[in-house]
Amino acid sequence: MDLGQIVADRPARFTDKVAVVTGGAGGLGQAISAAFLAEGASVQILDANADAVASAVQQLNNSVDGAVGRVIGSVVDVREPDQVAAALQQAADQLGRLDVLVAAAGGSLGTPRDLNDIDEDALDLVIDVNLKGTFYCAQAAIPHMRAAGGGAVVTFSSIGGRSTSPVTGVPYAAAKAGILGLTRRLAREVGPDGIRVNAIAPGLFLTGRLTGMFDAMSEPDRRSVIEGIPLGRMPDLRECVDPVLFLASDEASYITGVVLDVNGGRFMSG
Ligand SMILES: NC(=O)c1ccc[n+]([C@@H]2O[C@H](COP(=O)([O-])OP(=O)(O)OC[C@H]3O[C@@H](n4cnc5c(N)ncnc54)[C@H](O)[C@@H]3O)[C@@H](O)[C@H]2O)c1
């Protein structure tokens, strides 16, 4: 991934802060991690894919000035609360504190889209990684944020949890809609501690597998996707990264419990 465009011309909103990015070895997670590093934060990328973690740490060290020593990688399955708690303790110990959690680990994870093809394992995988994983990470992060005097959590919903995406199936829609309830209820509970909790709901961003899927579509199908987007184009990765960092930053200091749709207008909430 070319991170040059992601890290260029960023303000320094996170100097001396520590951000944990789950799914940090993935497409959006790695770009978000690069942006935090470029804005002065130390970053723990937490991801289940060991090879991807190693190469993401290397790429971040190579792509962001001064990143060496400020980025650590942890191989963790977000479905395992003990692993998650140990990793976040490691982030707090090694990097000094914990201010921001971006819970991006998730996706439809290669499971089928159509109802008749979805078995119990596929349903469990999607619900457990997206919804329960977000819960475990937030639950483990909150005590560290309280110790730091406040913080921000950004959860990952999706246009598939806001509307009826034809690309993803019922389990994904349920998990990503569930994340919105989690986000609001958690925001209510930890607001008095100065901890804000907001969700981002991206439309289609062409990361990894999705790039191949989009490229494999026929020209008329690709055109019909783009015609469904009022802004009339596919987004750059930075157009998801910037809203995430906004929600995590002091610029959003009076915003909690919201969902920010980042989809070029493809779904507009009432
Ligand atoms: N790309 C999009 O168009 C889009 C749209 C809407 C929502 N989202 C959401 O954004 C988030 C990131 O998506 P992406 O496109 O970067 O996907 P991605 O597949 O590139 O990255 C996801 C990362 O999560 C990690 N992961 C999967 N299971 C895990 C587990 N059990 N524990 C820890 N890590 C695990 C993977 O190893 C991977 O690195 C996901 O939650 C996805 O649902 C993406």
The ligand as an ORCA input file, in Angstrom:
! r2SCAN-3c Opt
* xyz 0 1
  N     -13.374     -1.443      2.860
  C     -14.655     -1.152      2.849
  O     -15.244     -0.859      1.820
  C     -15.440     -1.134      4.126
  C     -16.741     -0.622      4.107
  C     -17.463     -0.584      5.274
  C     -16.924     -1.061      6.457
  N     -15.667     -1.563      6.432
  C     -15.136     -2.070      7.692
  O     -13.865     -1.486      7.902
  C     -13.057     -2.371      8.656
  C     -11.719     -2.562      7.947
  O     -11.977     -3.033      6.635
  P     -10.824     -3.243      5.545
  O     -11.432     -2.986      4.220
  O      -9.591     -2.531      5.952
  O     -10.622     -4.828      5.668
  P      -9.292     -5.696      5.637
  O      -9.751     -7.105      5.402
  O      -8.282     -5.124      4.732
  O      -8.761     -5.572      7.137
  C      -9.384     -6.213      8.209
  C      -8.299     -6.668      9.158
  O      -8.946     -7.300     10.275
  C      -8.135     -8.390     10.655
  N      -8.922     -9.380     11.391
  C      -9.865    -10.223     10.892
  N     -10.318    -11.024     11.872
  C      -9.668    -10.660     13.000
  C      -9.701    -11.117     14.334
  N     -10.486    -12.134     14.711
  N      -8.906    -10.516     15.255
  C      -8.067     -9.508     14.882
  N      -7.980     -9.055     13.628
  C      -8.785     -9.619     12.697
  C      -7.626     -8.973      9.340
  O      -6.461     -9.784      9.551
  C      -7.359     -7.715      8.538
  O      -6.008     -7.290      8.647
  C     -13.870     -3.664      8.810
  O     -14.509     -3.657     10.078
  C     -14.899     -3.557      7.700
  O     -16.091     -4.280      7.979
  C     -14.912     -1.619      5.310
*
